[in-house]
Amino acid sequence: MTWIAAAICGIQIAAAQPLALSAVFQATASPIAEKPLVTPTPFPYVSRDGPKAFGGKNATPTTLNSFLKHEGFGIVKLKQRNFDSDPKRLVIDVEINRVSALLEVDTGAGGTVIAQSSLKRFGLVEQKTPIRIAAFGKKSVPSAFWTIAKLDTLAIGNSVMRGVPVAIKEIPHLDGLLGSPEMHRVGAILDCAGPALYLAPRGSNSRTSGKLAEILQSNGFTQVPLRLNSDHHLEVDCSIDGVPSTMLVDTGSRFTFVDESIGTKAGIIMTRPITQVRGSDSARRSIGRVRKLAIGDFEIRDADICFVDLKEADHPSTYLLGISELASNVAVIDIGGLRMYLHHPQ
């Protein structure tokens, strides 16, 4: 969810002095973390000759799962939770300060966020900041300020991060959000359709990312380059019926969001007002049918996306590629390698 995205980078900077920010990933085994099992997710199809990245016949993987296991990745199976309505959100079992926790996997969050209701359970001390909270689609609330804390440990599968600065916010249903910076540190690969999160044994590796590109592209996936912007968000180039723009890759967003000005410029008819969207305010919004939504070189035809009036927003350039398009197009996100792979549904 990106209603926290704009402030996270500032929070991490503000946290540096009082918290002596030492959030350096250490690829150590967690004595309390289990090894979740994953049912292998087959590729949409396998080419007749099979992937050629590994040479020998016995070493040729036929699933994303078997390829990454071959490369030594840890595997954490994700759950799907229905907080509002379809599509279901991706959630992960982790341990915070050696206590079990359930976080939403949110690539649109510029840092990890902990629910205020869970602070006591994790033994966290909340600290105030002068940074105002901005909601998606409206100005900052004058009386609302971010608060922060620091996790002693954040264990995901067999990987442990120490001294992790986090933001604090009221979040229903869950203990918090797992943000993109933490996933980037562990060289994570996210399978949105599996669903599963794969953790690199020694962080991101260009050799493994290259092999991943070869095996996925040989199975019909389109590679889309990503970049990590200054706010620690995954950003991708796109176009909406020929109008160029950029989007944040946001698994925490229920919808794909674009500003109404883009829809008007593209000549899209925007109808069917939406009255409730989790994490947003009462900003005007509607649905429009996009004939061609291009994400890099990948084209999605006849996509229904959400158009929002962001003229009064603090951050009007924040457009979101949500979980609906990501899951339905079998997205595999190499967060450490800054690449995404998409495949049309069968």
C-alpha positions as CSV (number, residue, x, y, z in Angstrom):
1,M,0.0,0.0,0.0
2,T,1.5,3.3,-1.1
3,W,-0.3,5.6,1.3
4,I,2.8,5.2,3.5
5,A,5.3,5.3,0.6
6,A,6.1,9.0,0.3
7,A,7.2,9.3,3.9
8,I,9.2,6.2,4.4
9,C,12.5,7.5,3.0
10,G,12.3,10.5,5.2
11,I,11.5,8.3,8.2
12,Q,14.6,6.2,7.6
13,I,16.7,9.3,7.4
14,A,15.1,10.7,10.6
15,A,15.7,7.3,12.3
16,A,19.4,7.3,11.5
17,Q,20.5,9.4,14.5
18,P,18.2,8.3,17.4
19,L,18.3,4.7,16.3
20,A,21.9,4.4,15.2
21,L,20.7,2.8,12.0
22,S,22.5,-0.4,11.6
23,A,20.1,-2.3,9.3
24,V,22.8,-4.3,7.5
25,F,21.5,-7.6,6.3
26,Q,23.3,-10.6,7.7
27,A,22.7,-13.8,5.9
28,T,22.6,-16.0,9.0
29,A,20.4,-18.9,9.8
30,S,17.5,-18.2,12.2
31,P,17.5,-20.6,15.1
32,I,13.7,-20.1,15.4
33,A,12.7,-20.0,11.7
34,E,11.3,-23.0,10.0
35,K,11.7,-24.0,6.4
36,P,8.3,-23.6,4.7
37,L,7.6,-26.0,1.9
38,V,6.4,-24.8,-1.5
39,T,4.4,-26.8,-4.0
40,P,6.3,-26.2,-7.3
41,T,4.6,-23.7,-9.5
42,P,4.9,-24.8,-13.2
43,F,5.7,-22.3,-15.9
44,P,2.8,-21.4,-18.1
45,Y,4.4,-23.7,-20.7
46,V,7.9,-25.3,-21.2
47,S,9.6,-25.0,-24.6
48,R,10.0,-28.3,-26.5
49,D,13.8,-28.3,-25.9
50,G,13.5,-27.1,-22.3
51,P,15.4,-24.3,-20.8
52,K,19.1,-24.3,-21.8
53,A,20.6,-22.2,-19.0
54,F,22.0,-25.2,-17.1
55,G,23.4,-27.6,-19.7
56,G,23.0,-31.1,-18.5
57,K,19.7,-32.9,-18.9
58,N,19.4,-33.9,-15.2
59,A,20.0,-30.3,-14.1
60,T,17.3,-28.7,-16.3
61,P,14.6,-27.3,-14.0
62,T,11.0,-27.2,-15.2
63,T,9.6,-24.9,-12.5
64,L,10.6,-21.6,-11.0
65,N,10.7,-23.4,-7.7
66,S,13.2,-26.0,-8.8
67,F,15.4,-23.5,-10.6
68,L,15.8,-21.3,-7.5
69,K,16.3,-24.2,-5.2
70,H,19.1,-25.3,-7.6
71,E,20.6,-21.9,-7.0
72,G,20.4,-22.2,-3.2
73,F,17.5,-19.9,-2.6
74,G,15.5,-20.2,0.6
75,I,11.7,-20.5,-0.1
76,V,8.9,-19.0,1.9
77,K,5.4,-19.9,0.8
78,L,3.0,-16.9,0.9
79,K,-0.6,-16.9,1.9
80,Q,-3.5,-15.1,0.3
81,R,-5.8,-13.1,2.4
82,N,-9.0,-11.3,1.4
83,F,-9.1,-8.0,3.2
84,D,-11.7,-6.3,1.0
85,S,-12.6,-8.3,-2.1
86,D,-10.7,-10.0,-4.9
87,P,-7.8,-10.0,-5.7
88,K,-6.4,-11.5,-2.6
89,R,-3.4,-9.9,-0.9
90,L,-0.1,-11.6,-0.4
91,V,0.9,-12.2,3.2
92,I,4.0,-13.8,4.8
93,D,4.8,-15.4,8.2
94,V,7.9,-13.8,9.7
95,E,9.4,-13.4,13.2
96,I,9.9,-10.0,14.7
97,N,12.1,-10.0,17.8
98,R,11.6,-13.8,18.0
99,V,7.8,-13.4,18.0
100,S,5.6,-14.7,15.2
101,A,4.1,-12.1,12.9
102,L,2.0,-11.8,9.8
103,L,3.0,-9.1,7.3
104,E,1.6,-8.1,3.9
105,V,4.2,-8.3,1.1
106,D,4.1,-4.7,-0.1
107,T,6.5,-3.8,-2.9
108,G,4.9,-0.3,-2.9
109,A,6.0,0.4,0.7
110,G,9.3,2.3,0.9
111,G,10.1,0.6,4.1
112,T,8.7,-2.0,6.6
113,V,5.8,-0.7,8.7
114,I,4.5,-2.2,12.0
115,A,0.9,-2.0,13.1
116,Q,0.4,0.2,16.2
117,S,-1.7,-2.5,17.8
118,S,1.3,-4.9,17.6
119,L,3.9,-2.8,19.3
120,K,3.5,-4.2,22.8
121,R,3.6,-7.8,21.5
122,F,7.0,-7.2,19.8
123,G,8.4,-5.2,22.7
124,L,8.9,-2.0,20.6
125,V,9.3,1.5,21.8
126,E,7.6,4.1,19.7
127,Q,9.4,7.4,18.9
128,K,7.9,10.6,17.5
129,T,9.1,12.3,14.3
130,P,8.2,15.7,12.7
131,I,7.2,14.0,9.5
132,R,3.5,14.5,8.6
133,I,1.5,11.5,7.3
134,A,0.2,12.0,3.8
135,A,-2.7,9.9,2.5
136,F,-3.0,8.7,-1.0
137,G,-5.0,11.3,-2.9
138,K,-5.0,14.1,-0.4
139,K,-2.9,16.5,1.6
140,S,-1.1,15.7,4.8
141,V,-3.2,15.6,7.9
142,P,-2.0,18.6,10.0
143,S,-2.2,16.7,13.3
144,A,-0.9,13.3,12.1
145,F,2.8,12.5,12.3
146,W,4.8,9.4,11.6
147,T,6.3,7.5,14.5
148,I,9.2,5.0,14.3
149,A,10.8,2.1,16.1
150,K,13.7,-0.3,15.5
151,L,13.4,-4.1,15.3
152,D,16.2,-6.1,17.0
153,T,15.6,-8.9,14.4
154,L,13.4,-9.5,11.4
155,A,13.5,-13.2,10.4
156,I,12.2,-14.3,7.0
157,G,12.6,-18.0,6.5
158,N,16.2,-18.7,7.3
159,S,17.4,-15.1,6.7
160,V,17.7,-12.6,9.5
161,M,18.0,-8.8,9.3
162,R,19.2,-6.9,12.4
163,G,18.5,-3.4,13.6
164,V,15.7,-2.7,11.1
165,P,14.1,0.8,11.3
166,V,10.4,0.7,10.8
167,A,7.5,3.1,10.7
168,I,4.4,2.8,12.9
169,K,0.9,3.1,11.6
170,E,-2.6,1.9,12.4
171,I,-3.1,-1.2,10.1
172,P,-6.1,-3.4,10.4
173,H,-6.0,-7.2,10.0
174,L,-2.2,-7.6,10.1
175,D,1.0,-7.0,12.1
176,G,2.3,-4.7,9.4
177,L,3.8,-4.4,5.9
178,L,7.1,-6.0,4.5
179,G,8.5,-3.2,2.3
180,S,10.7,-3.3,-0.8
181,P,14.0,-2.1,0.8
182,E,14.1,-5.2,3.1
183,M,13.2,-7.5,0.2
184,H,15.9,-5.8,-1.9
185,R,18.5,-6.4,0.8
186,V,18.0,-10.2,0.8
187,G,18.0,-10.4,-3.0
188,A,14.4,-11.5,-3.0
189,I,12.4,-12.9,-6.0
190,L,8.7,-12.6,-5.6
191,D,6.4,-15.0,-7.5
192,C,3.0,-13.3,-7.4
193,A,1.1,-16.2,-8.9
194,G,2.8,-19.0,-6.9
195,P,2.7,-17.3,-4.5
196,A,6.1,-17.5,-2.9
197,L,9.0,-15.3,-1.8
198,Y,12.5,-16.7,-2.6
199,L,15.5,-15.4,-0.6
200,A,19.0,-15.4,-2.1
201,P,21.7,-17.2,0.0
202,R,24.2,-14.3,-0.2
203,G,22.1,-11.4,-1.5
204,S,21.5,-10.3,-5.1
205,N,23.7,-12.0,-7.7
206,S,23.9,-10.9,-11.3
207,R,24.8,-14.4,-12.5
208,T,21.6,-15.9,-11.0
209,S,19.6,-12.9,-12.3
210,G,21.0,-13.6,-15.8
211,K,20.1,-17.3,-15.6
212,L,16.6,-16.4,-14.3
213,A,16.1,-14.1,-17.3
214,E,17.1,-16.9,-19.7
215,I,14.9,-19.5,-18.3
216,L,11.9,-17.3,-18.0
217,Q,12.2,-15.8,-21.4
218,S,12.7,-19.2,-22.9
219,N,9.3,-20.0,-21.4
220,G,7.5,-17.1,-23.0
221,F,7.9,-14.4,-20.3
222,T,8.6,-10.8,-21.2
223,Q,11.4,-9.1,-19.3
224,V,10.6,-5.6,-18.0
225,P,13.4,-3.5,-16.4
226,L,12.8,-1.9,-13.0
227,R,14.6,0.9,-11.2
228,L,14.8,1.8,-7.5
229,N,13.8,5.4,-7.2
230,S,15.1,7.9,-4.6
231,D,12.2,6.9,-2.2
232,H,13.2,3.2,-2.4
233,H,10.2,2.2,-4.6
234,L,10.3,-0.1,-7.6
235,E,9.5,2.0,-10.7
236,V,8.6,0.9,-14.2
237,D,8.0,2.7,-17.5
238,C,4.6,2.3,-19.0
239,S,2.1,3.8,-21.4
240,I,-1.7,4.1,-21.3
241,D,-3.1,3.9,-24.8
242,G,0.1,5.5,-26.1
243,V,0.5,8.1,-23.4
244,P,3.9,7.5,-21.7
245,S,4.1,7.5,-17.9
246,T,5.7,5.7,-15.0
247,M,4.2,3.5,-12.3
248,L,5.3,2.0,-9.0
249,V,5.1,-1.8,-8.8
250,D,2.8,-2.1,-5.8
251,T,1.6,-5.5,-4.6
252,G,-0.1,-3.8,-1.7
253,S,-2.5,-1.9,-4.0
254,R,-5.7,-3.6,-4.8
255,F,-6.1,-1.6,-8.0
256,T,-3.9,-0.1,-10.8
257,F,-4.1,3.6,-10.3
258,V,-3.5,6.4,-12.9
259,D,-4.2,10.1,-12.7
260,E,-7.4,11.3,-14.5
261,S,-5.3,13.7,-16.6
262,I,-3.6,10.6,-18.3
263,G,-7.0,9.1,-19.1
264,T,-8.3,12.4,-20.5
265,K,-5.1,12.8,-22.7
266,A,-5.6,9.2,-23.9
267,G,-9.2,9.8,-24.7
268,I,-10.4,7.1,-22.3
269,I,-14.0,7.1,-21.2
270,M,-14.0,7.0,-17.3
271,T,-17.1,5.7,-15.7
272,R,-18.4,3.5,-12.9
273,P,-17.3,5.6,-9.8
274,I,-15.6,3.6,-7.1
275,T,-16.8,4.6,-3.6
276,Q,-14.4,2.7,-1.4
277,V,-10.7,1.8,-1.9
278,R,-8.7,0.6,1.1
279,G,-6.0,3.0,2.2
280,S,-7.4,6.0,0.2
281,D,-9.6,8.9,1.0
282,S,-12.6,10.4,-0.7
283,A,-10.7,11.7,-3.8
284,R,-12.8,11.3,-7.0
285,R,-12.1,8.0,-8.8
286,S,-13.6,6.0,-11.7
287,I,-12.9,3.0,-13.9
288,G,-11.8,3.2,-17.5
289,R,-11.2,0.6,-20.1
290,V,-7.6,0.9,-21.5
291,R,-7.2,-0.7,-24.9
292,K,-3.5,-1.1,-24.5
293,L,-1.6,-0.9,-21.2
294,A,2.1,-1.3,-22.0
295,I,4.4,-2.2,-19.1
296,G,7.8,-1.9,-20.7
297,D,7.5,-4.2,-23.8
298,F,4.7,-6.2,-22.3
299,E,1.2,-5.3,-23.5
300,I,-2.1,-5.9,-21.6
301,R,-5.2,-5.5,-23.8
302,D,-8.5,-4.2,-22.6
303,A,-7.5,-3.5,-19.0
304,D,-9.9,-1.9,-16.6
305,I,-7.9,0.4,-14.4
306,C,-8.7,3.0,-11.8
307,F,-8.4,6.7,-12.6
308,V,-8.0,9.1,-9.6
309,D,-8.1,12.9,-9.4
310,L,-4.7,13.6,-7.9
311,K,-4.5,17.4,-8.5
312,E,-4.8,18.1,-4.8
313,A,-2.4,15.3,-3.7
314,D,0.9,15.8,-2.1
315,H,2.5,13.4,-4.5
316,P,0.5,13.6,-7.8
317,S,3.0,11.5,-9.8
318,T,2.4,8.4,-7.8
319,Y,0.8,5.9,-10.2
320,L,0.5,2.3,-9.1
321,L,0.6,-1.1,-10.9
322,G,-1.5,-3.1,-8.5
323,I,-1.8,-6.8,-7.6
324,S,-4.7,-7.4,-9.9
325,E,-2.5,-6.9,-13.1
326,L,0.5,-8.5,-11.4
327,A,-1.1,-11.7,-10.3
328,S,-3.2,-12.2,-13.5
329,N,-0.2,-11.8,-15.7
330,V,2.0,-14.3,-13.6
331,A,4.4,-11.6,-12.5
332,V,7.8,-12.8,-11.2
333,I,9.7,-9.8,-9.7
334,D,13.5,-10.1,-9.3
335,I,13.7,-7.4,-6.6
336,G,17.4,-7.7,-6.1
337,G,18.1,-7.8,-9.8
338,L,15.6,-5.0,-10.6
339,R,13.8,-6.9,-13.3
340,M,10.2,-8.1,-13.7
341,Y,8.8,-10.9,-15.9
342,L,5.2,-11.0,-17.2
343,H,3.3,-13.6,-19.1
344,H,-0.2,-13.5,-20.5
345,P,-2.7,-15.8,-18.8
346,Q,-3.5,-19.1,-20.6
